Amino acid sequence: MDLGLSGHRAVVTGAAAGIGGATAHFLLADGASVLLTDLDGDQLAETAETLAEFGDRVSTVVADLTTEDGVAALKNAAPDGVDILVHTAGITGAKGDPLDDITDDDWAEAWQTDFMSGVRVSRAFVPAMRERGWGRVVFVTSENVAQPYSDEAVYNAAKAAVLTLAKAMGQRYAPDGVLVNSVAPAFIATDMTEGMMAKTAQEEGITKEQAIEDFLEDDRPHLVLNRRGRPEEVAAVIAFLCSERASFVVGANYRVDGGSVASIDL
């Protein structure tokens, strides 16, 4: 399906791998130019190499989006602005008892990385979209915004804040032609879940495959597809929301979770 993205300019954060990298591929395949950014320069370069077939429509910049200087570097790398902003950058953050185990620094790290980075990149690019009268912004939230887990309190809170930001921006900027939405994945095969499962396997003395199987059975019983999702399965929904085809979608939070969230709200 033609998404109508040819000639559009996009920036994708957290693009060194996983959902961000897969999203960049979808946008490029439909004709967009994409600026990829991440904190991991080596992995970002590797991802850019896999996209070499798209030639000079691919560019990269290493930037720490938890800082004003990092966001300035990203903005300077796109001097003509962009039409599409996809914000996938984020961390799970510290885990444990919300009061006994989580420090102020843990809360601040998740807040700055998962939430304030989204605020900063939006400030950098959305005003020009409004002036031009067309834009798309897609934030990656999580199943945790609808179904929080007690040991992931910092992630729950930061991602819920991202969702409210997306909703507020959608309401405010849609009349100017800038449509803002979000996508909520669950247990996708990314570096984040790889690390989680590897750590569990080591702690319990089992294989990573067994850790994944146990996690699905014990911690995600409603994930009826009974497997981890693939980054490209999330990226396909993000690409749709970036497109002309999503011209009547505002402030939505599309779940791509294999059924993991059992409720019907959010």
Secondary structure as the mmCIF struct_conf table of DSSP 4:
data_model
#
loop_
_struct_conf.conf_type_id
_struct_conf.id
_struct_conf.beg_label_comp_id
_struct_conf.beg_label_asym_id
_struct_conf.beg_label_seq_id
_struct_conf.end_label_comp_id
_struct_conf.end_label_asym_id
_struct_conf.end_label_seq_id
BEND BEND1 GLY A 4 GLY A 4
TURN_TY1_P TURN_TY1_P1 SER A 6 GLY A 7
STRN STRN1 ARG A 9 THR A 13
BEND BEND2 GLY A 14 GLY A 14
TURN_TY1_P TURN_TY1_P2 ALA A 15 ALA A 16
BEND BEND3 ALA A 17 ALA A 17
HELX_RH_AL_P HELX_RH_AL_P1 GLY A 18 ALA A 29
TURN_TY1_P TURN_TY1_P3 ASP A 30 GLY A 31
STRN STRN2 SER A 33 ASP A 38
BEND BEND4 LEU A 39 LEU A 39
HELX_RH_AL_P HELX_RH_AL_P2 GLY A 41 THR A 50
TURN_TY1_P TURN_TY1_P4 LEU A 51 LEU A 51
HELX_RH_3T_P HELX_RH_3T_P1 ALA A 52 ARG A 57
STRN STRN3 VAL A 58 VAL A 62
TURN_TY1_P TURN_TY1_P5 LEU A 65 THR A 66
BEND BEND5 THR A 67 THR A 67
HELX_RH_AL_P HELX_RH_AL_P3 GLU A 68 ASN A 76
TURN_TY1_P TURN_TY1_P6 ALA A 77 ALA A 77
TURN_TY1_P TURN_TY1_P7 PRO A 79 ASP A 80
BEND BEND6 ASP A 83 ASP A 83
STRN STRN4 ILE A 84 HIS A 87
BEND BEND7 GLY A 96 GLY A 96
TURN_TY1_P TURN_TY1_P8 PRO A 98 ASP A 101
HELX_RH_AL_P HELX_RH_AL_P4 ASP A 104 ALA A 110
HELX_RH_PI_P HELX_RH_PI_P1 TRP A 111 MET A 116
HELX_RH_AL_P HELX_RH_AL_P5 SER A 117 ARG A 132
TURN_TY1_P TURN_TY1_P9 GLY A 133 GLY A 133
STRN STRN5 GLY A 135 VAL A 140
HELX_RH_3T_P HELX_RH_3T_P2 GLU A 143 VAL A 145
TURN_TY1_P TURN_TY1_P10 ALA A 146 ALA A 146
BEND BEND8 GLN A 147 GLN A 147
HELX_RH_3T_P HELX_RH_3T_P3 SER A 150 GLU A 152
HELX_RH_AL_P HELX_RH_AL_P6 ALA A 153 TYR A 173
HELX_RH_3T_P HELX_RH_3T_P4 ALA A 174 ASP A 176
TURN_TY1_P TURN_TY1_P11 GLY A 177 GLY A 177
STRN STRN6 VAL A 178 PRO A 185
BEND BEND9 PHE A 187 PHE A 187
STRN STRN7 ILE A 188 ILE A 188
BEND BEND10 ALA A 189 THR A 190
HELX_RH_AL_P HELX_RH_AL_P7 ASP A 191 GLU A 204
TURN_TY1_P TURN_TY1_P12 GLY A 205 GLY A 205
HELX_RH_AL_P HELX_RH_AL_P8 LYS A 208 ASP A 218
TURN_TY1_P TURN_TY1_P13 ASP A 219 ASP A 219
TURN_TY1_P TURN_TY1_P14 PRO A 221 HIS A 222
TURN_TY1_P TURN_TY1_P15 VAL A 224 LEU A 225
BEND BEND11 ARG A 227 ARG A 227
HELX_LH_PP_P HELX_LH_PP_P1 ARG A 228 ARG A 228
STRN STRN8 GLY A 229 GLY A 229
HELX_LH_PP_P HELX_LH_PP_P2 ARG A 230 ARG A 230
HELX_RH_AL_P HELX_RH_AL_P9 PRO A 231 LEU A 241
TURN_TY1_P TURN_TY1_P16 CYS A 242 CYS A 242
BEND BEND12 SER A 243 SER A 243
HELX_RH_3T_P HELX_RH_3T_P5 GLU A 244 ALA A 246
TURN_TY1_P TURN_TY1_P17 SER A 247 PHE A 248
BEND BEND13 GLY A 251 GLY A 251
STRN STRN9 ASN A 253 VAL A 256
BEND BEND14 ASP A 257 ASP A 257
TURN_TY1_P TURN_TY1_P18 GLY A 258 GLY A 259
BEND BEND15 ILE A 264 ILE A 264
#
